[in-house]
Structures are given as C-alpha cells and as structure tokens.
Amino acid sequence: MEIGFANNPRKNILDEIEWIGRNGFDFVDLFLEEDQAVPEKIDIRKIRELLKTYGLGVVGHTAWYLPVGSPVPSLRDAAISEMQRYFVYFSKLTVPYVTIHANWPPRMFSTKEGIDFQVGTLRKLVESAKKHDISLMYEPVDTCHDSIESVSEILQSVPNLYLHLDIGHAHLFGRRPEQFINKFHDRLKHIHANDNDGNRDLHIPLGAGTIDWENVIKCLKQYYDGTITLEIFSRDRDYVLLCKEKLEKWWKSL
C-alpha cells in the first residue's frame, strides 16, 4: 500500500509537490486543472526534478467538472479535446493511470441516458489515452446515480476502463464502500480516502465521520495493495498528516 496526497490546483504546483515530498508521502495525486495547474502554467522539467528529489510516484487526476456526460454533443466533444490536452502533459511525466470523473445530465434525462452519454465519451477517451501509454480510471461521484448498477454497466460497456473508488462517495445514499470493493476489485486501480456523515460529501479526516474504517480496510486488504490518496480538504494540513499516521497503523494492524 502506498499513501499519497494531491496538490491544490489553485496553488503553486511546485510548492505543493515540495510539501508532499517533505512530509514523506509515496506519491503525488497530480490534479491538473484550473487555475494554477494548467499546461501553460506548469514547468514539466522542474516537476520532474522535484519528483526525483523526493522519490515520488505519480497518478493523474483531471477536473471533476468536465462535461463528459452532457446531453449536448458539442460539450462532450469539448471535454474530450480538453482531456487530450492534458494527456500530453501526463505522458511527459510518465503517469500510468489518470482519473476521469462520472458526470451526469440534468434531471430531465434518465440515468440510462446519462450512462449512454458517458460511455460514448469514455470509449473515445480510453483510445486517446492509450496513444500516450495512459490507462484511464473512472471515479463515481456523489450523486444518487453513482450506484453499483450504473458503475457496473459503464465498466462492462468500456472494457479497458479501470475503477477509481472514492470511499467517501461510496458511503452516500445508503451505499457501503465494501459493496463496491467486493464487486469491482478486479478493475480497482486507485483509492481516495476521506470521511463523511453518510449524507454529504464532506472530505473530512478519517474517523471524523461515520465510515466504518475497520471493515473498509479489512475488505480492501483482501484484494488491494495499491495507491491510496488522502483527499482531505482542510486548511490545516496537520489533519492530513494525522490521517497518514492512522492509515499506516490501520493497514498494519487490521
């Protein structure tokens, strides 16, 4: 198991990577998106140097708000074009896996239509990413549509797509993270770890919400020994470091 942390894309990317490296993380979850972590504002050479200095691995992450599931074809095409722009930069950093997020249309469209919109986009993106030696991971988000059934249909429809499971997202709408882990462990490539109250996507520290971490960790360890990003949103990063210690302890003891 490797523990990572994400750069805040609204802050200087080099400063963010420096903090991640100095605090002993194994990898950077590289959020390339607006407004400070866009291609025209990042220095690939300096990023490579920092990663090498701290021995950091990298996984990639694109913006959650890109309209890959829009009912408007031209907006889906625009999302593809934007994503392709980032694939070039992830490739220069030899990033093997990159996250793309679920995206659902407004309520006047059905869940099935939302799946179909996404599948068409995802198939094109998987092929495009392959040209850069990148594999794509699909991250279900925090809506009622992001069910076991929806994720299953999408993964079946896009065979070379992998799963990125956000434990907090999988704890909403009465769902349990263990259900997703048991169902999709053979496609699981990355984890985001954060907590919530089961009602809202809060991204609070591990143990501060209602997720049963003992059961989640035990379930994960049956199938998974890969990368886990602490996606904790707090201005005080001491909470992030505390979560790092807790996760390391749980992984060894449970």
C-alpha positions as CSV (number, residue, x, y, z in Angstrom):
1,M,0.0,0.0,0.0
2,E,1.3,3.5,-0.9
3,I,-0.1,6.7,0.6
4,G,-0.3,9.9,-1.5
5,F,-1.7,13.4,-1.3
6,A,-3.0,15.8,-4.0
7,N,-1.8,19.2,-5.0
8,N,-4.3,22.0,-4.6
9,P,-4.7,23.2,-8.3
10,R,-5.3,26.7,-7.1
11,K,-1.9,26.9,-5.6
12,N,1.7,26.8,-7.0
13,I,2.2,23.3,-8.1
14,L,5.9,23.2,-7.2
15,D,5.2,24.4,-3.7
16,E,2.5,21.7,-3.4
17,I,4.8,18.9,-4.5
18,E,7.5,20.1,-2.2
19,W,5.2,19.8,0.8
20,I,4.1,16.3,-0.3
21,G,7.6,15.2,-0.6
22,R,8.9,16.7,2.6
23,N,6.2,15.0,4.6
24,G,7.1,11.5,3.5
25,F,4.3,10.6,1.1
26,D,4.9,7.9,-1.5
27,F,3.3,9.7,-4.5
28,V,1.6,12.8,-5.8
29,D,-2.0,12.6,-7.0
30,L,-1.4,15.2,-9.7
31,F,-4.5,17.4,-10.1
32,L,-4.0,19.2,-13.5
33,E,-6.9,21.7,-13.8
34,E,-7.7,25.3,-13.4
35,D,-6.3,27.6,-12.5
36,Q,-2.7,27.2,-11.4
37,A,-2.2,23.6,-12.6
38,V,-3.0,24.1,-16.3
39,P,-0.5,23.2,-19.0
40,E,0.5,26.8,-19.8
41,K,1.4,27.4,-16.2
42,I,3.4,24.3,-15.2
43,D,7.1,23.6,-15.7
44,I,7.5,19.9,-16.6
45,R,11.3,19.9,-16.1
46,K,11.0,21.4,-12.6
47,I,8.2,19.0,-11.7
48,R,10.4,16.0,-12.8
49,E,13.3,17.3,-10.7
50,L,11.1,17.5,-7.6
51,L,9.6,14.1,-8.1
52,K,13.1,12.6,-8.4
53,T,14.4,14.5,-5.4
54,Y,11.7,13.1,-3.1
55,G,11.3,9.7,-4.9
56,L,7.7,10.4,-5.5
57,G,5.4,8.4,-7.8
58,V,2.6,10.0,-9.7
59,V,-1.0,9.2,-10.5
60,G,-3.1,11.7,-12.7
61,H,-6.3,13.4,-12.0
62,T,-8.4,15.6,-14.3
63,A,-11.1,18.2,-13.4
64,W,-14.3,16.7,-11.9
65,Y,-16.4,19.3,-13.6
66,L,-15.6,18.4,-17.2
67,P,-19.0,17.7,-19.0
68,V,-18.2,14.1,-20.3
69,G,-21.9,13.2,-19.6
70,S,-23.5,16.3,-21.0
71,P,-26.6,15.8,-23.2
72,V,-25.1,18.3,-25.6
73,P,-22.7,16.5,-28.1
74,S,-20.6,19.6,-28.7
75,L,-19.9,19.9,-24.9
76,R,-18.9,16.3,-24.7
77,D,-16.5,16.8,-27.6
78,A,-15.1,19.9,-25.9
79,A,-14.4,17.8,-22.8
80,I,-12.6,15.2,-24.9
81,S,-10.4,18.0,-26.5
82,E,-9.6,19.4,-23.1
83,M,-8.7,16.0,-21.7
84,Q,-6.5,15.2,-24.7
85,R,-4.6,18.4,-24.0
86,Y,-3.8,17.1,-20.5
87,F,-2.9,13.6,-21.7
88,V,0.2,15.1,-23.4
89,Y,1.5,16.5,-20.1
90,F,0.7,13.4,-18.1
91,S,2.6,11.5,-20.7
92,K,5.6,13.7,-20.4
93,L,5.6,12.8,-16.7
94,T,5.2,9.1,-17.5
95,V,1.9,8.9,-15.5
96,P,0.5,5.4,-15.9
97,Y,-3.1,6.0,-14.6
98,V,-5.3,9.1,-14.9
99,T,-8.7,9.7,-13.3
100,I,-11.8,10.9,-15.2
101,H,-15.0,11.5,-13.2
102,A,-18.6,10.5,-13.6
103,N,-20.7,13.3,-14.9
104,W,-24.5,13.2,-15.0
105,P,-27.0,15.3,-17.1
106,P,-29.9,17.3,-15.5
107,R,-32.9,15.5,-14.0
108,M,-35.0,15.8,-17.2
109,F,-32.7,13.0,-18.6
110,S,-32.8,9.4,-17.2
111,T,-29.9,7.6,-15.6
112,K,-29.8,5.3,-18.6
113,E,-29.3,8.3,-20.9
114,G,-26.6,9.6,-18.6
115,I,-24.8,6.3,-18.8
116,D,-25.1,6.3,-22.6
117,F,-23.7,9.9,-22.9
118,Q,-20.7,8.9,-20.7
119,V,-20.0,5.6,-22.4
120,G,-19.7,7.3,-25.8
121,T,-17.2,9.8,-24.4
122,L,-15.3,7.3,-22.3
123,R,-14.7,5.0,-25.2
124,K,-13.1,7.8,-27.2
125,L,-11.0,8.9,-24.2
126,V,-9.7,5.4,-23.5
127,E,-8.5,5.1,-27.0
128,S,-6.9,8.6,-27.0
129,A,-5.2,8.0,-23.7
130,K,-3.8,4.6,-24.9
131,K,-1.8,6.5,-27.6
132,H,0.0,8.2,-24.7
133,D,0.6,4.9,-22.7
134,I,-2.0,6.1,-20.2
135,S,-4.8,4.0,-18.7
136,L,-8.0,5.8,-17.6
137,M,-9.8,5.3,-14.3
138,Y,-13.4,6.1,-13.7
139,E,-14.3,7.8,-10.4
140,P,-18.0,7.6,-9.4
141,V,-19.0,10.8,-7.8
142,D,-21.5,11.9,-5.1
143,T,-24.9,11.6,-6.8
144,C,-27.8,9.1,-6.5
145,H,-26.9,7.9,-10.0
146,D,-23.5,6.6,-8.9
147,S,-24.8,3.2,-7.9
148,I,-23.3,-0.3,-8.2
149,E,-25.6,-0.9,-11.1
150,S,-24.6,2.2,-13.0
151,V,-20.9,1.7,-12.4
152,S,-21.3,-2.0,-13.5
153,E,-22.9,-1.0,-16.8
154,I,-20.3,1.6,-17.5
155,L,-17.4,-0.7,-16.8
156,Q,-19.0,-3.5,-18.9
157,S,-19.5,-1.1,-21.8
158,V,-15.9,0.2,-21.7
159,P,-13.7,-2.9,-21.2
160,N,-10.4,-1.1,-20.9
161,L,-11.6,1.4,-18.3
162,Y,-10.5,0.9,-14.6
163,L,-12.1,2.0,-11.4
164,H,-11.0,4.7,-9.0
165,L,-13.1,4.4,-5.8
166,D,-13.6,7.3,-3.6
167,I,-14.5,5.8,-0.2
168,G,-16.5,8.9,0.8
169,H,-18.6,8.9,-2.4
170,A,-19.3,5.2,-1.9
171,H,-20.7,6.0,1.6
172,L,-23.5,8.2,0.4
173,F,-27.2,7.3,-0.4
174,G,-27.2,4.3,1.9
175,R,-24.3,2.7,0.0
176,R,-21.3,1.0,1.6
177,P,-17.8,1.1,0.3
178,E,-17.3,-2.6,0.9
179,Q,-20.0,-3.3,-1.7
180,F,-18.0,-1.6,-4.4
181,I,-14.8,-3.2,-3.3
182,N,-16.2,-6.7,-3.4
183,K,-18.0,-6.1,-6.7
184,F,-15.2,-4.4,-8.7
185,H,-12.0,-5.4,-7.1
186,D,-10.7,-6.8,-10.4
187,R,-10.9,-3.4,-12.0
188,L,-9.8,-1.3,-9.0
189,K,-6.7,0.7,-9.6
190,H,-6.8,3.6,-7.1
191,I,-8.5,4.8,-3.9
192,H,-9.4,8.2,-2.5
193,A,-9.8,8.1,1.3
194,N,-11.9,10.6,3.2
195,D,-14.8,10.6,5.6
196,N,-18.3,12.0,5.8
197,D,-21.6,11.7,7.7
198,G,-23.3,9.5,5.0
199,N,-25.4,12.4,3.8
200,R,-22.9,14.9,2.3
201,D,-19.6,14.7,0.5
202,L,-17.5,16.4,3.2
203,H,-13.9,15.1,2.7
204,I,-13.2,15.3,6.4
205,P,-10.4,13.4,8.2
206,L,-10.6,9.6,8.6
207,G,-12.6,8.8,11.7
208,A,-14.4,12.1,11.9
209,G,-17.4,10.8,10.1
210,T,-19.5,7.6,10.1
211,I,-17.5,5.3,7.8
212,D,-16.6,2.0,9.4
213,W,-12.9,2.1,8.6
214,E,-12.1,-1.2,10.3
215,N,-14.4,-3.0,7.9
216,V,-13.3,-1.0,4.9
217,I,-9.6,-1.6,5.5
218,K,-10.2,-5.3,6.1
219,C,-12.2,-5.6,2.9
220,L,-9.6,-3.6,0.9
221,K,-6.7,-5.8,2.1
222,Q,-8.4,-8.9,0.8
223,Y,-7.9,-7.6,-2.8
224,Y,-5.9,-4.4,-2.9
225,D,-2.4,-3.2,-2.2
226,G,-2.1,-0.2,-4.4
227,T,-2.2,3.6,-4.2
228,I,-4.4,5.5,-1.7
229,T,-4.8,9.2,-1.8
230,L,-5.8,11.1,1.4
231,E,-8.3,13.5,-0.2
232,I,-8.8,15.5,3.0
233,F,-9.9,19.1,2.5
234,S,-8.6,21.2,5.3
235,R,-6.6,24.4,5.5
236,D,-4.8,22.9,8.5
237,R,-2.8,20.1,7.0
238,D,-1.9,18.6,10.4
239,Y,-5.1,16.7,9.9
240,V,-3.8,15.2,6.7
241,L,-0.6,14.1,8.5
242,L,-2.6,12.6,11.3
243,C,-4.7,10.7,8.8
244,K,-1.5,9.4,7.2
245,E,-0.4,8.0,10.6
246,K,-3.8,6.5,11.2
247,L,-4.0,4.8,7.8
248,E,-0.5,3.3,8.2
249,K,-1.4,2.0,11.6
250,W,-4.7,0.5,10.5
251,W,-3.1,-1.1,7.4
252,K,-0.6,-2.9,9.6
253,S,-2.8,-3.9,12.5
254,L,-6.2,-4.8,10.9
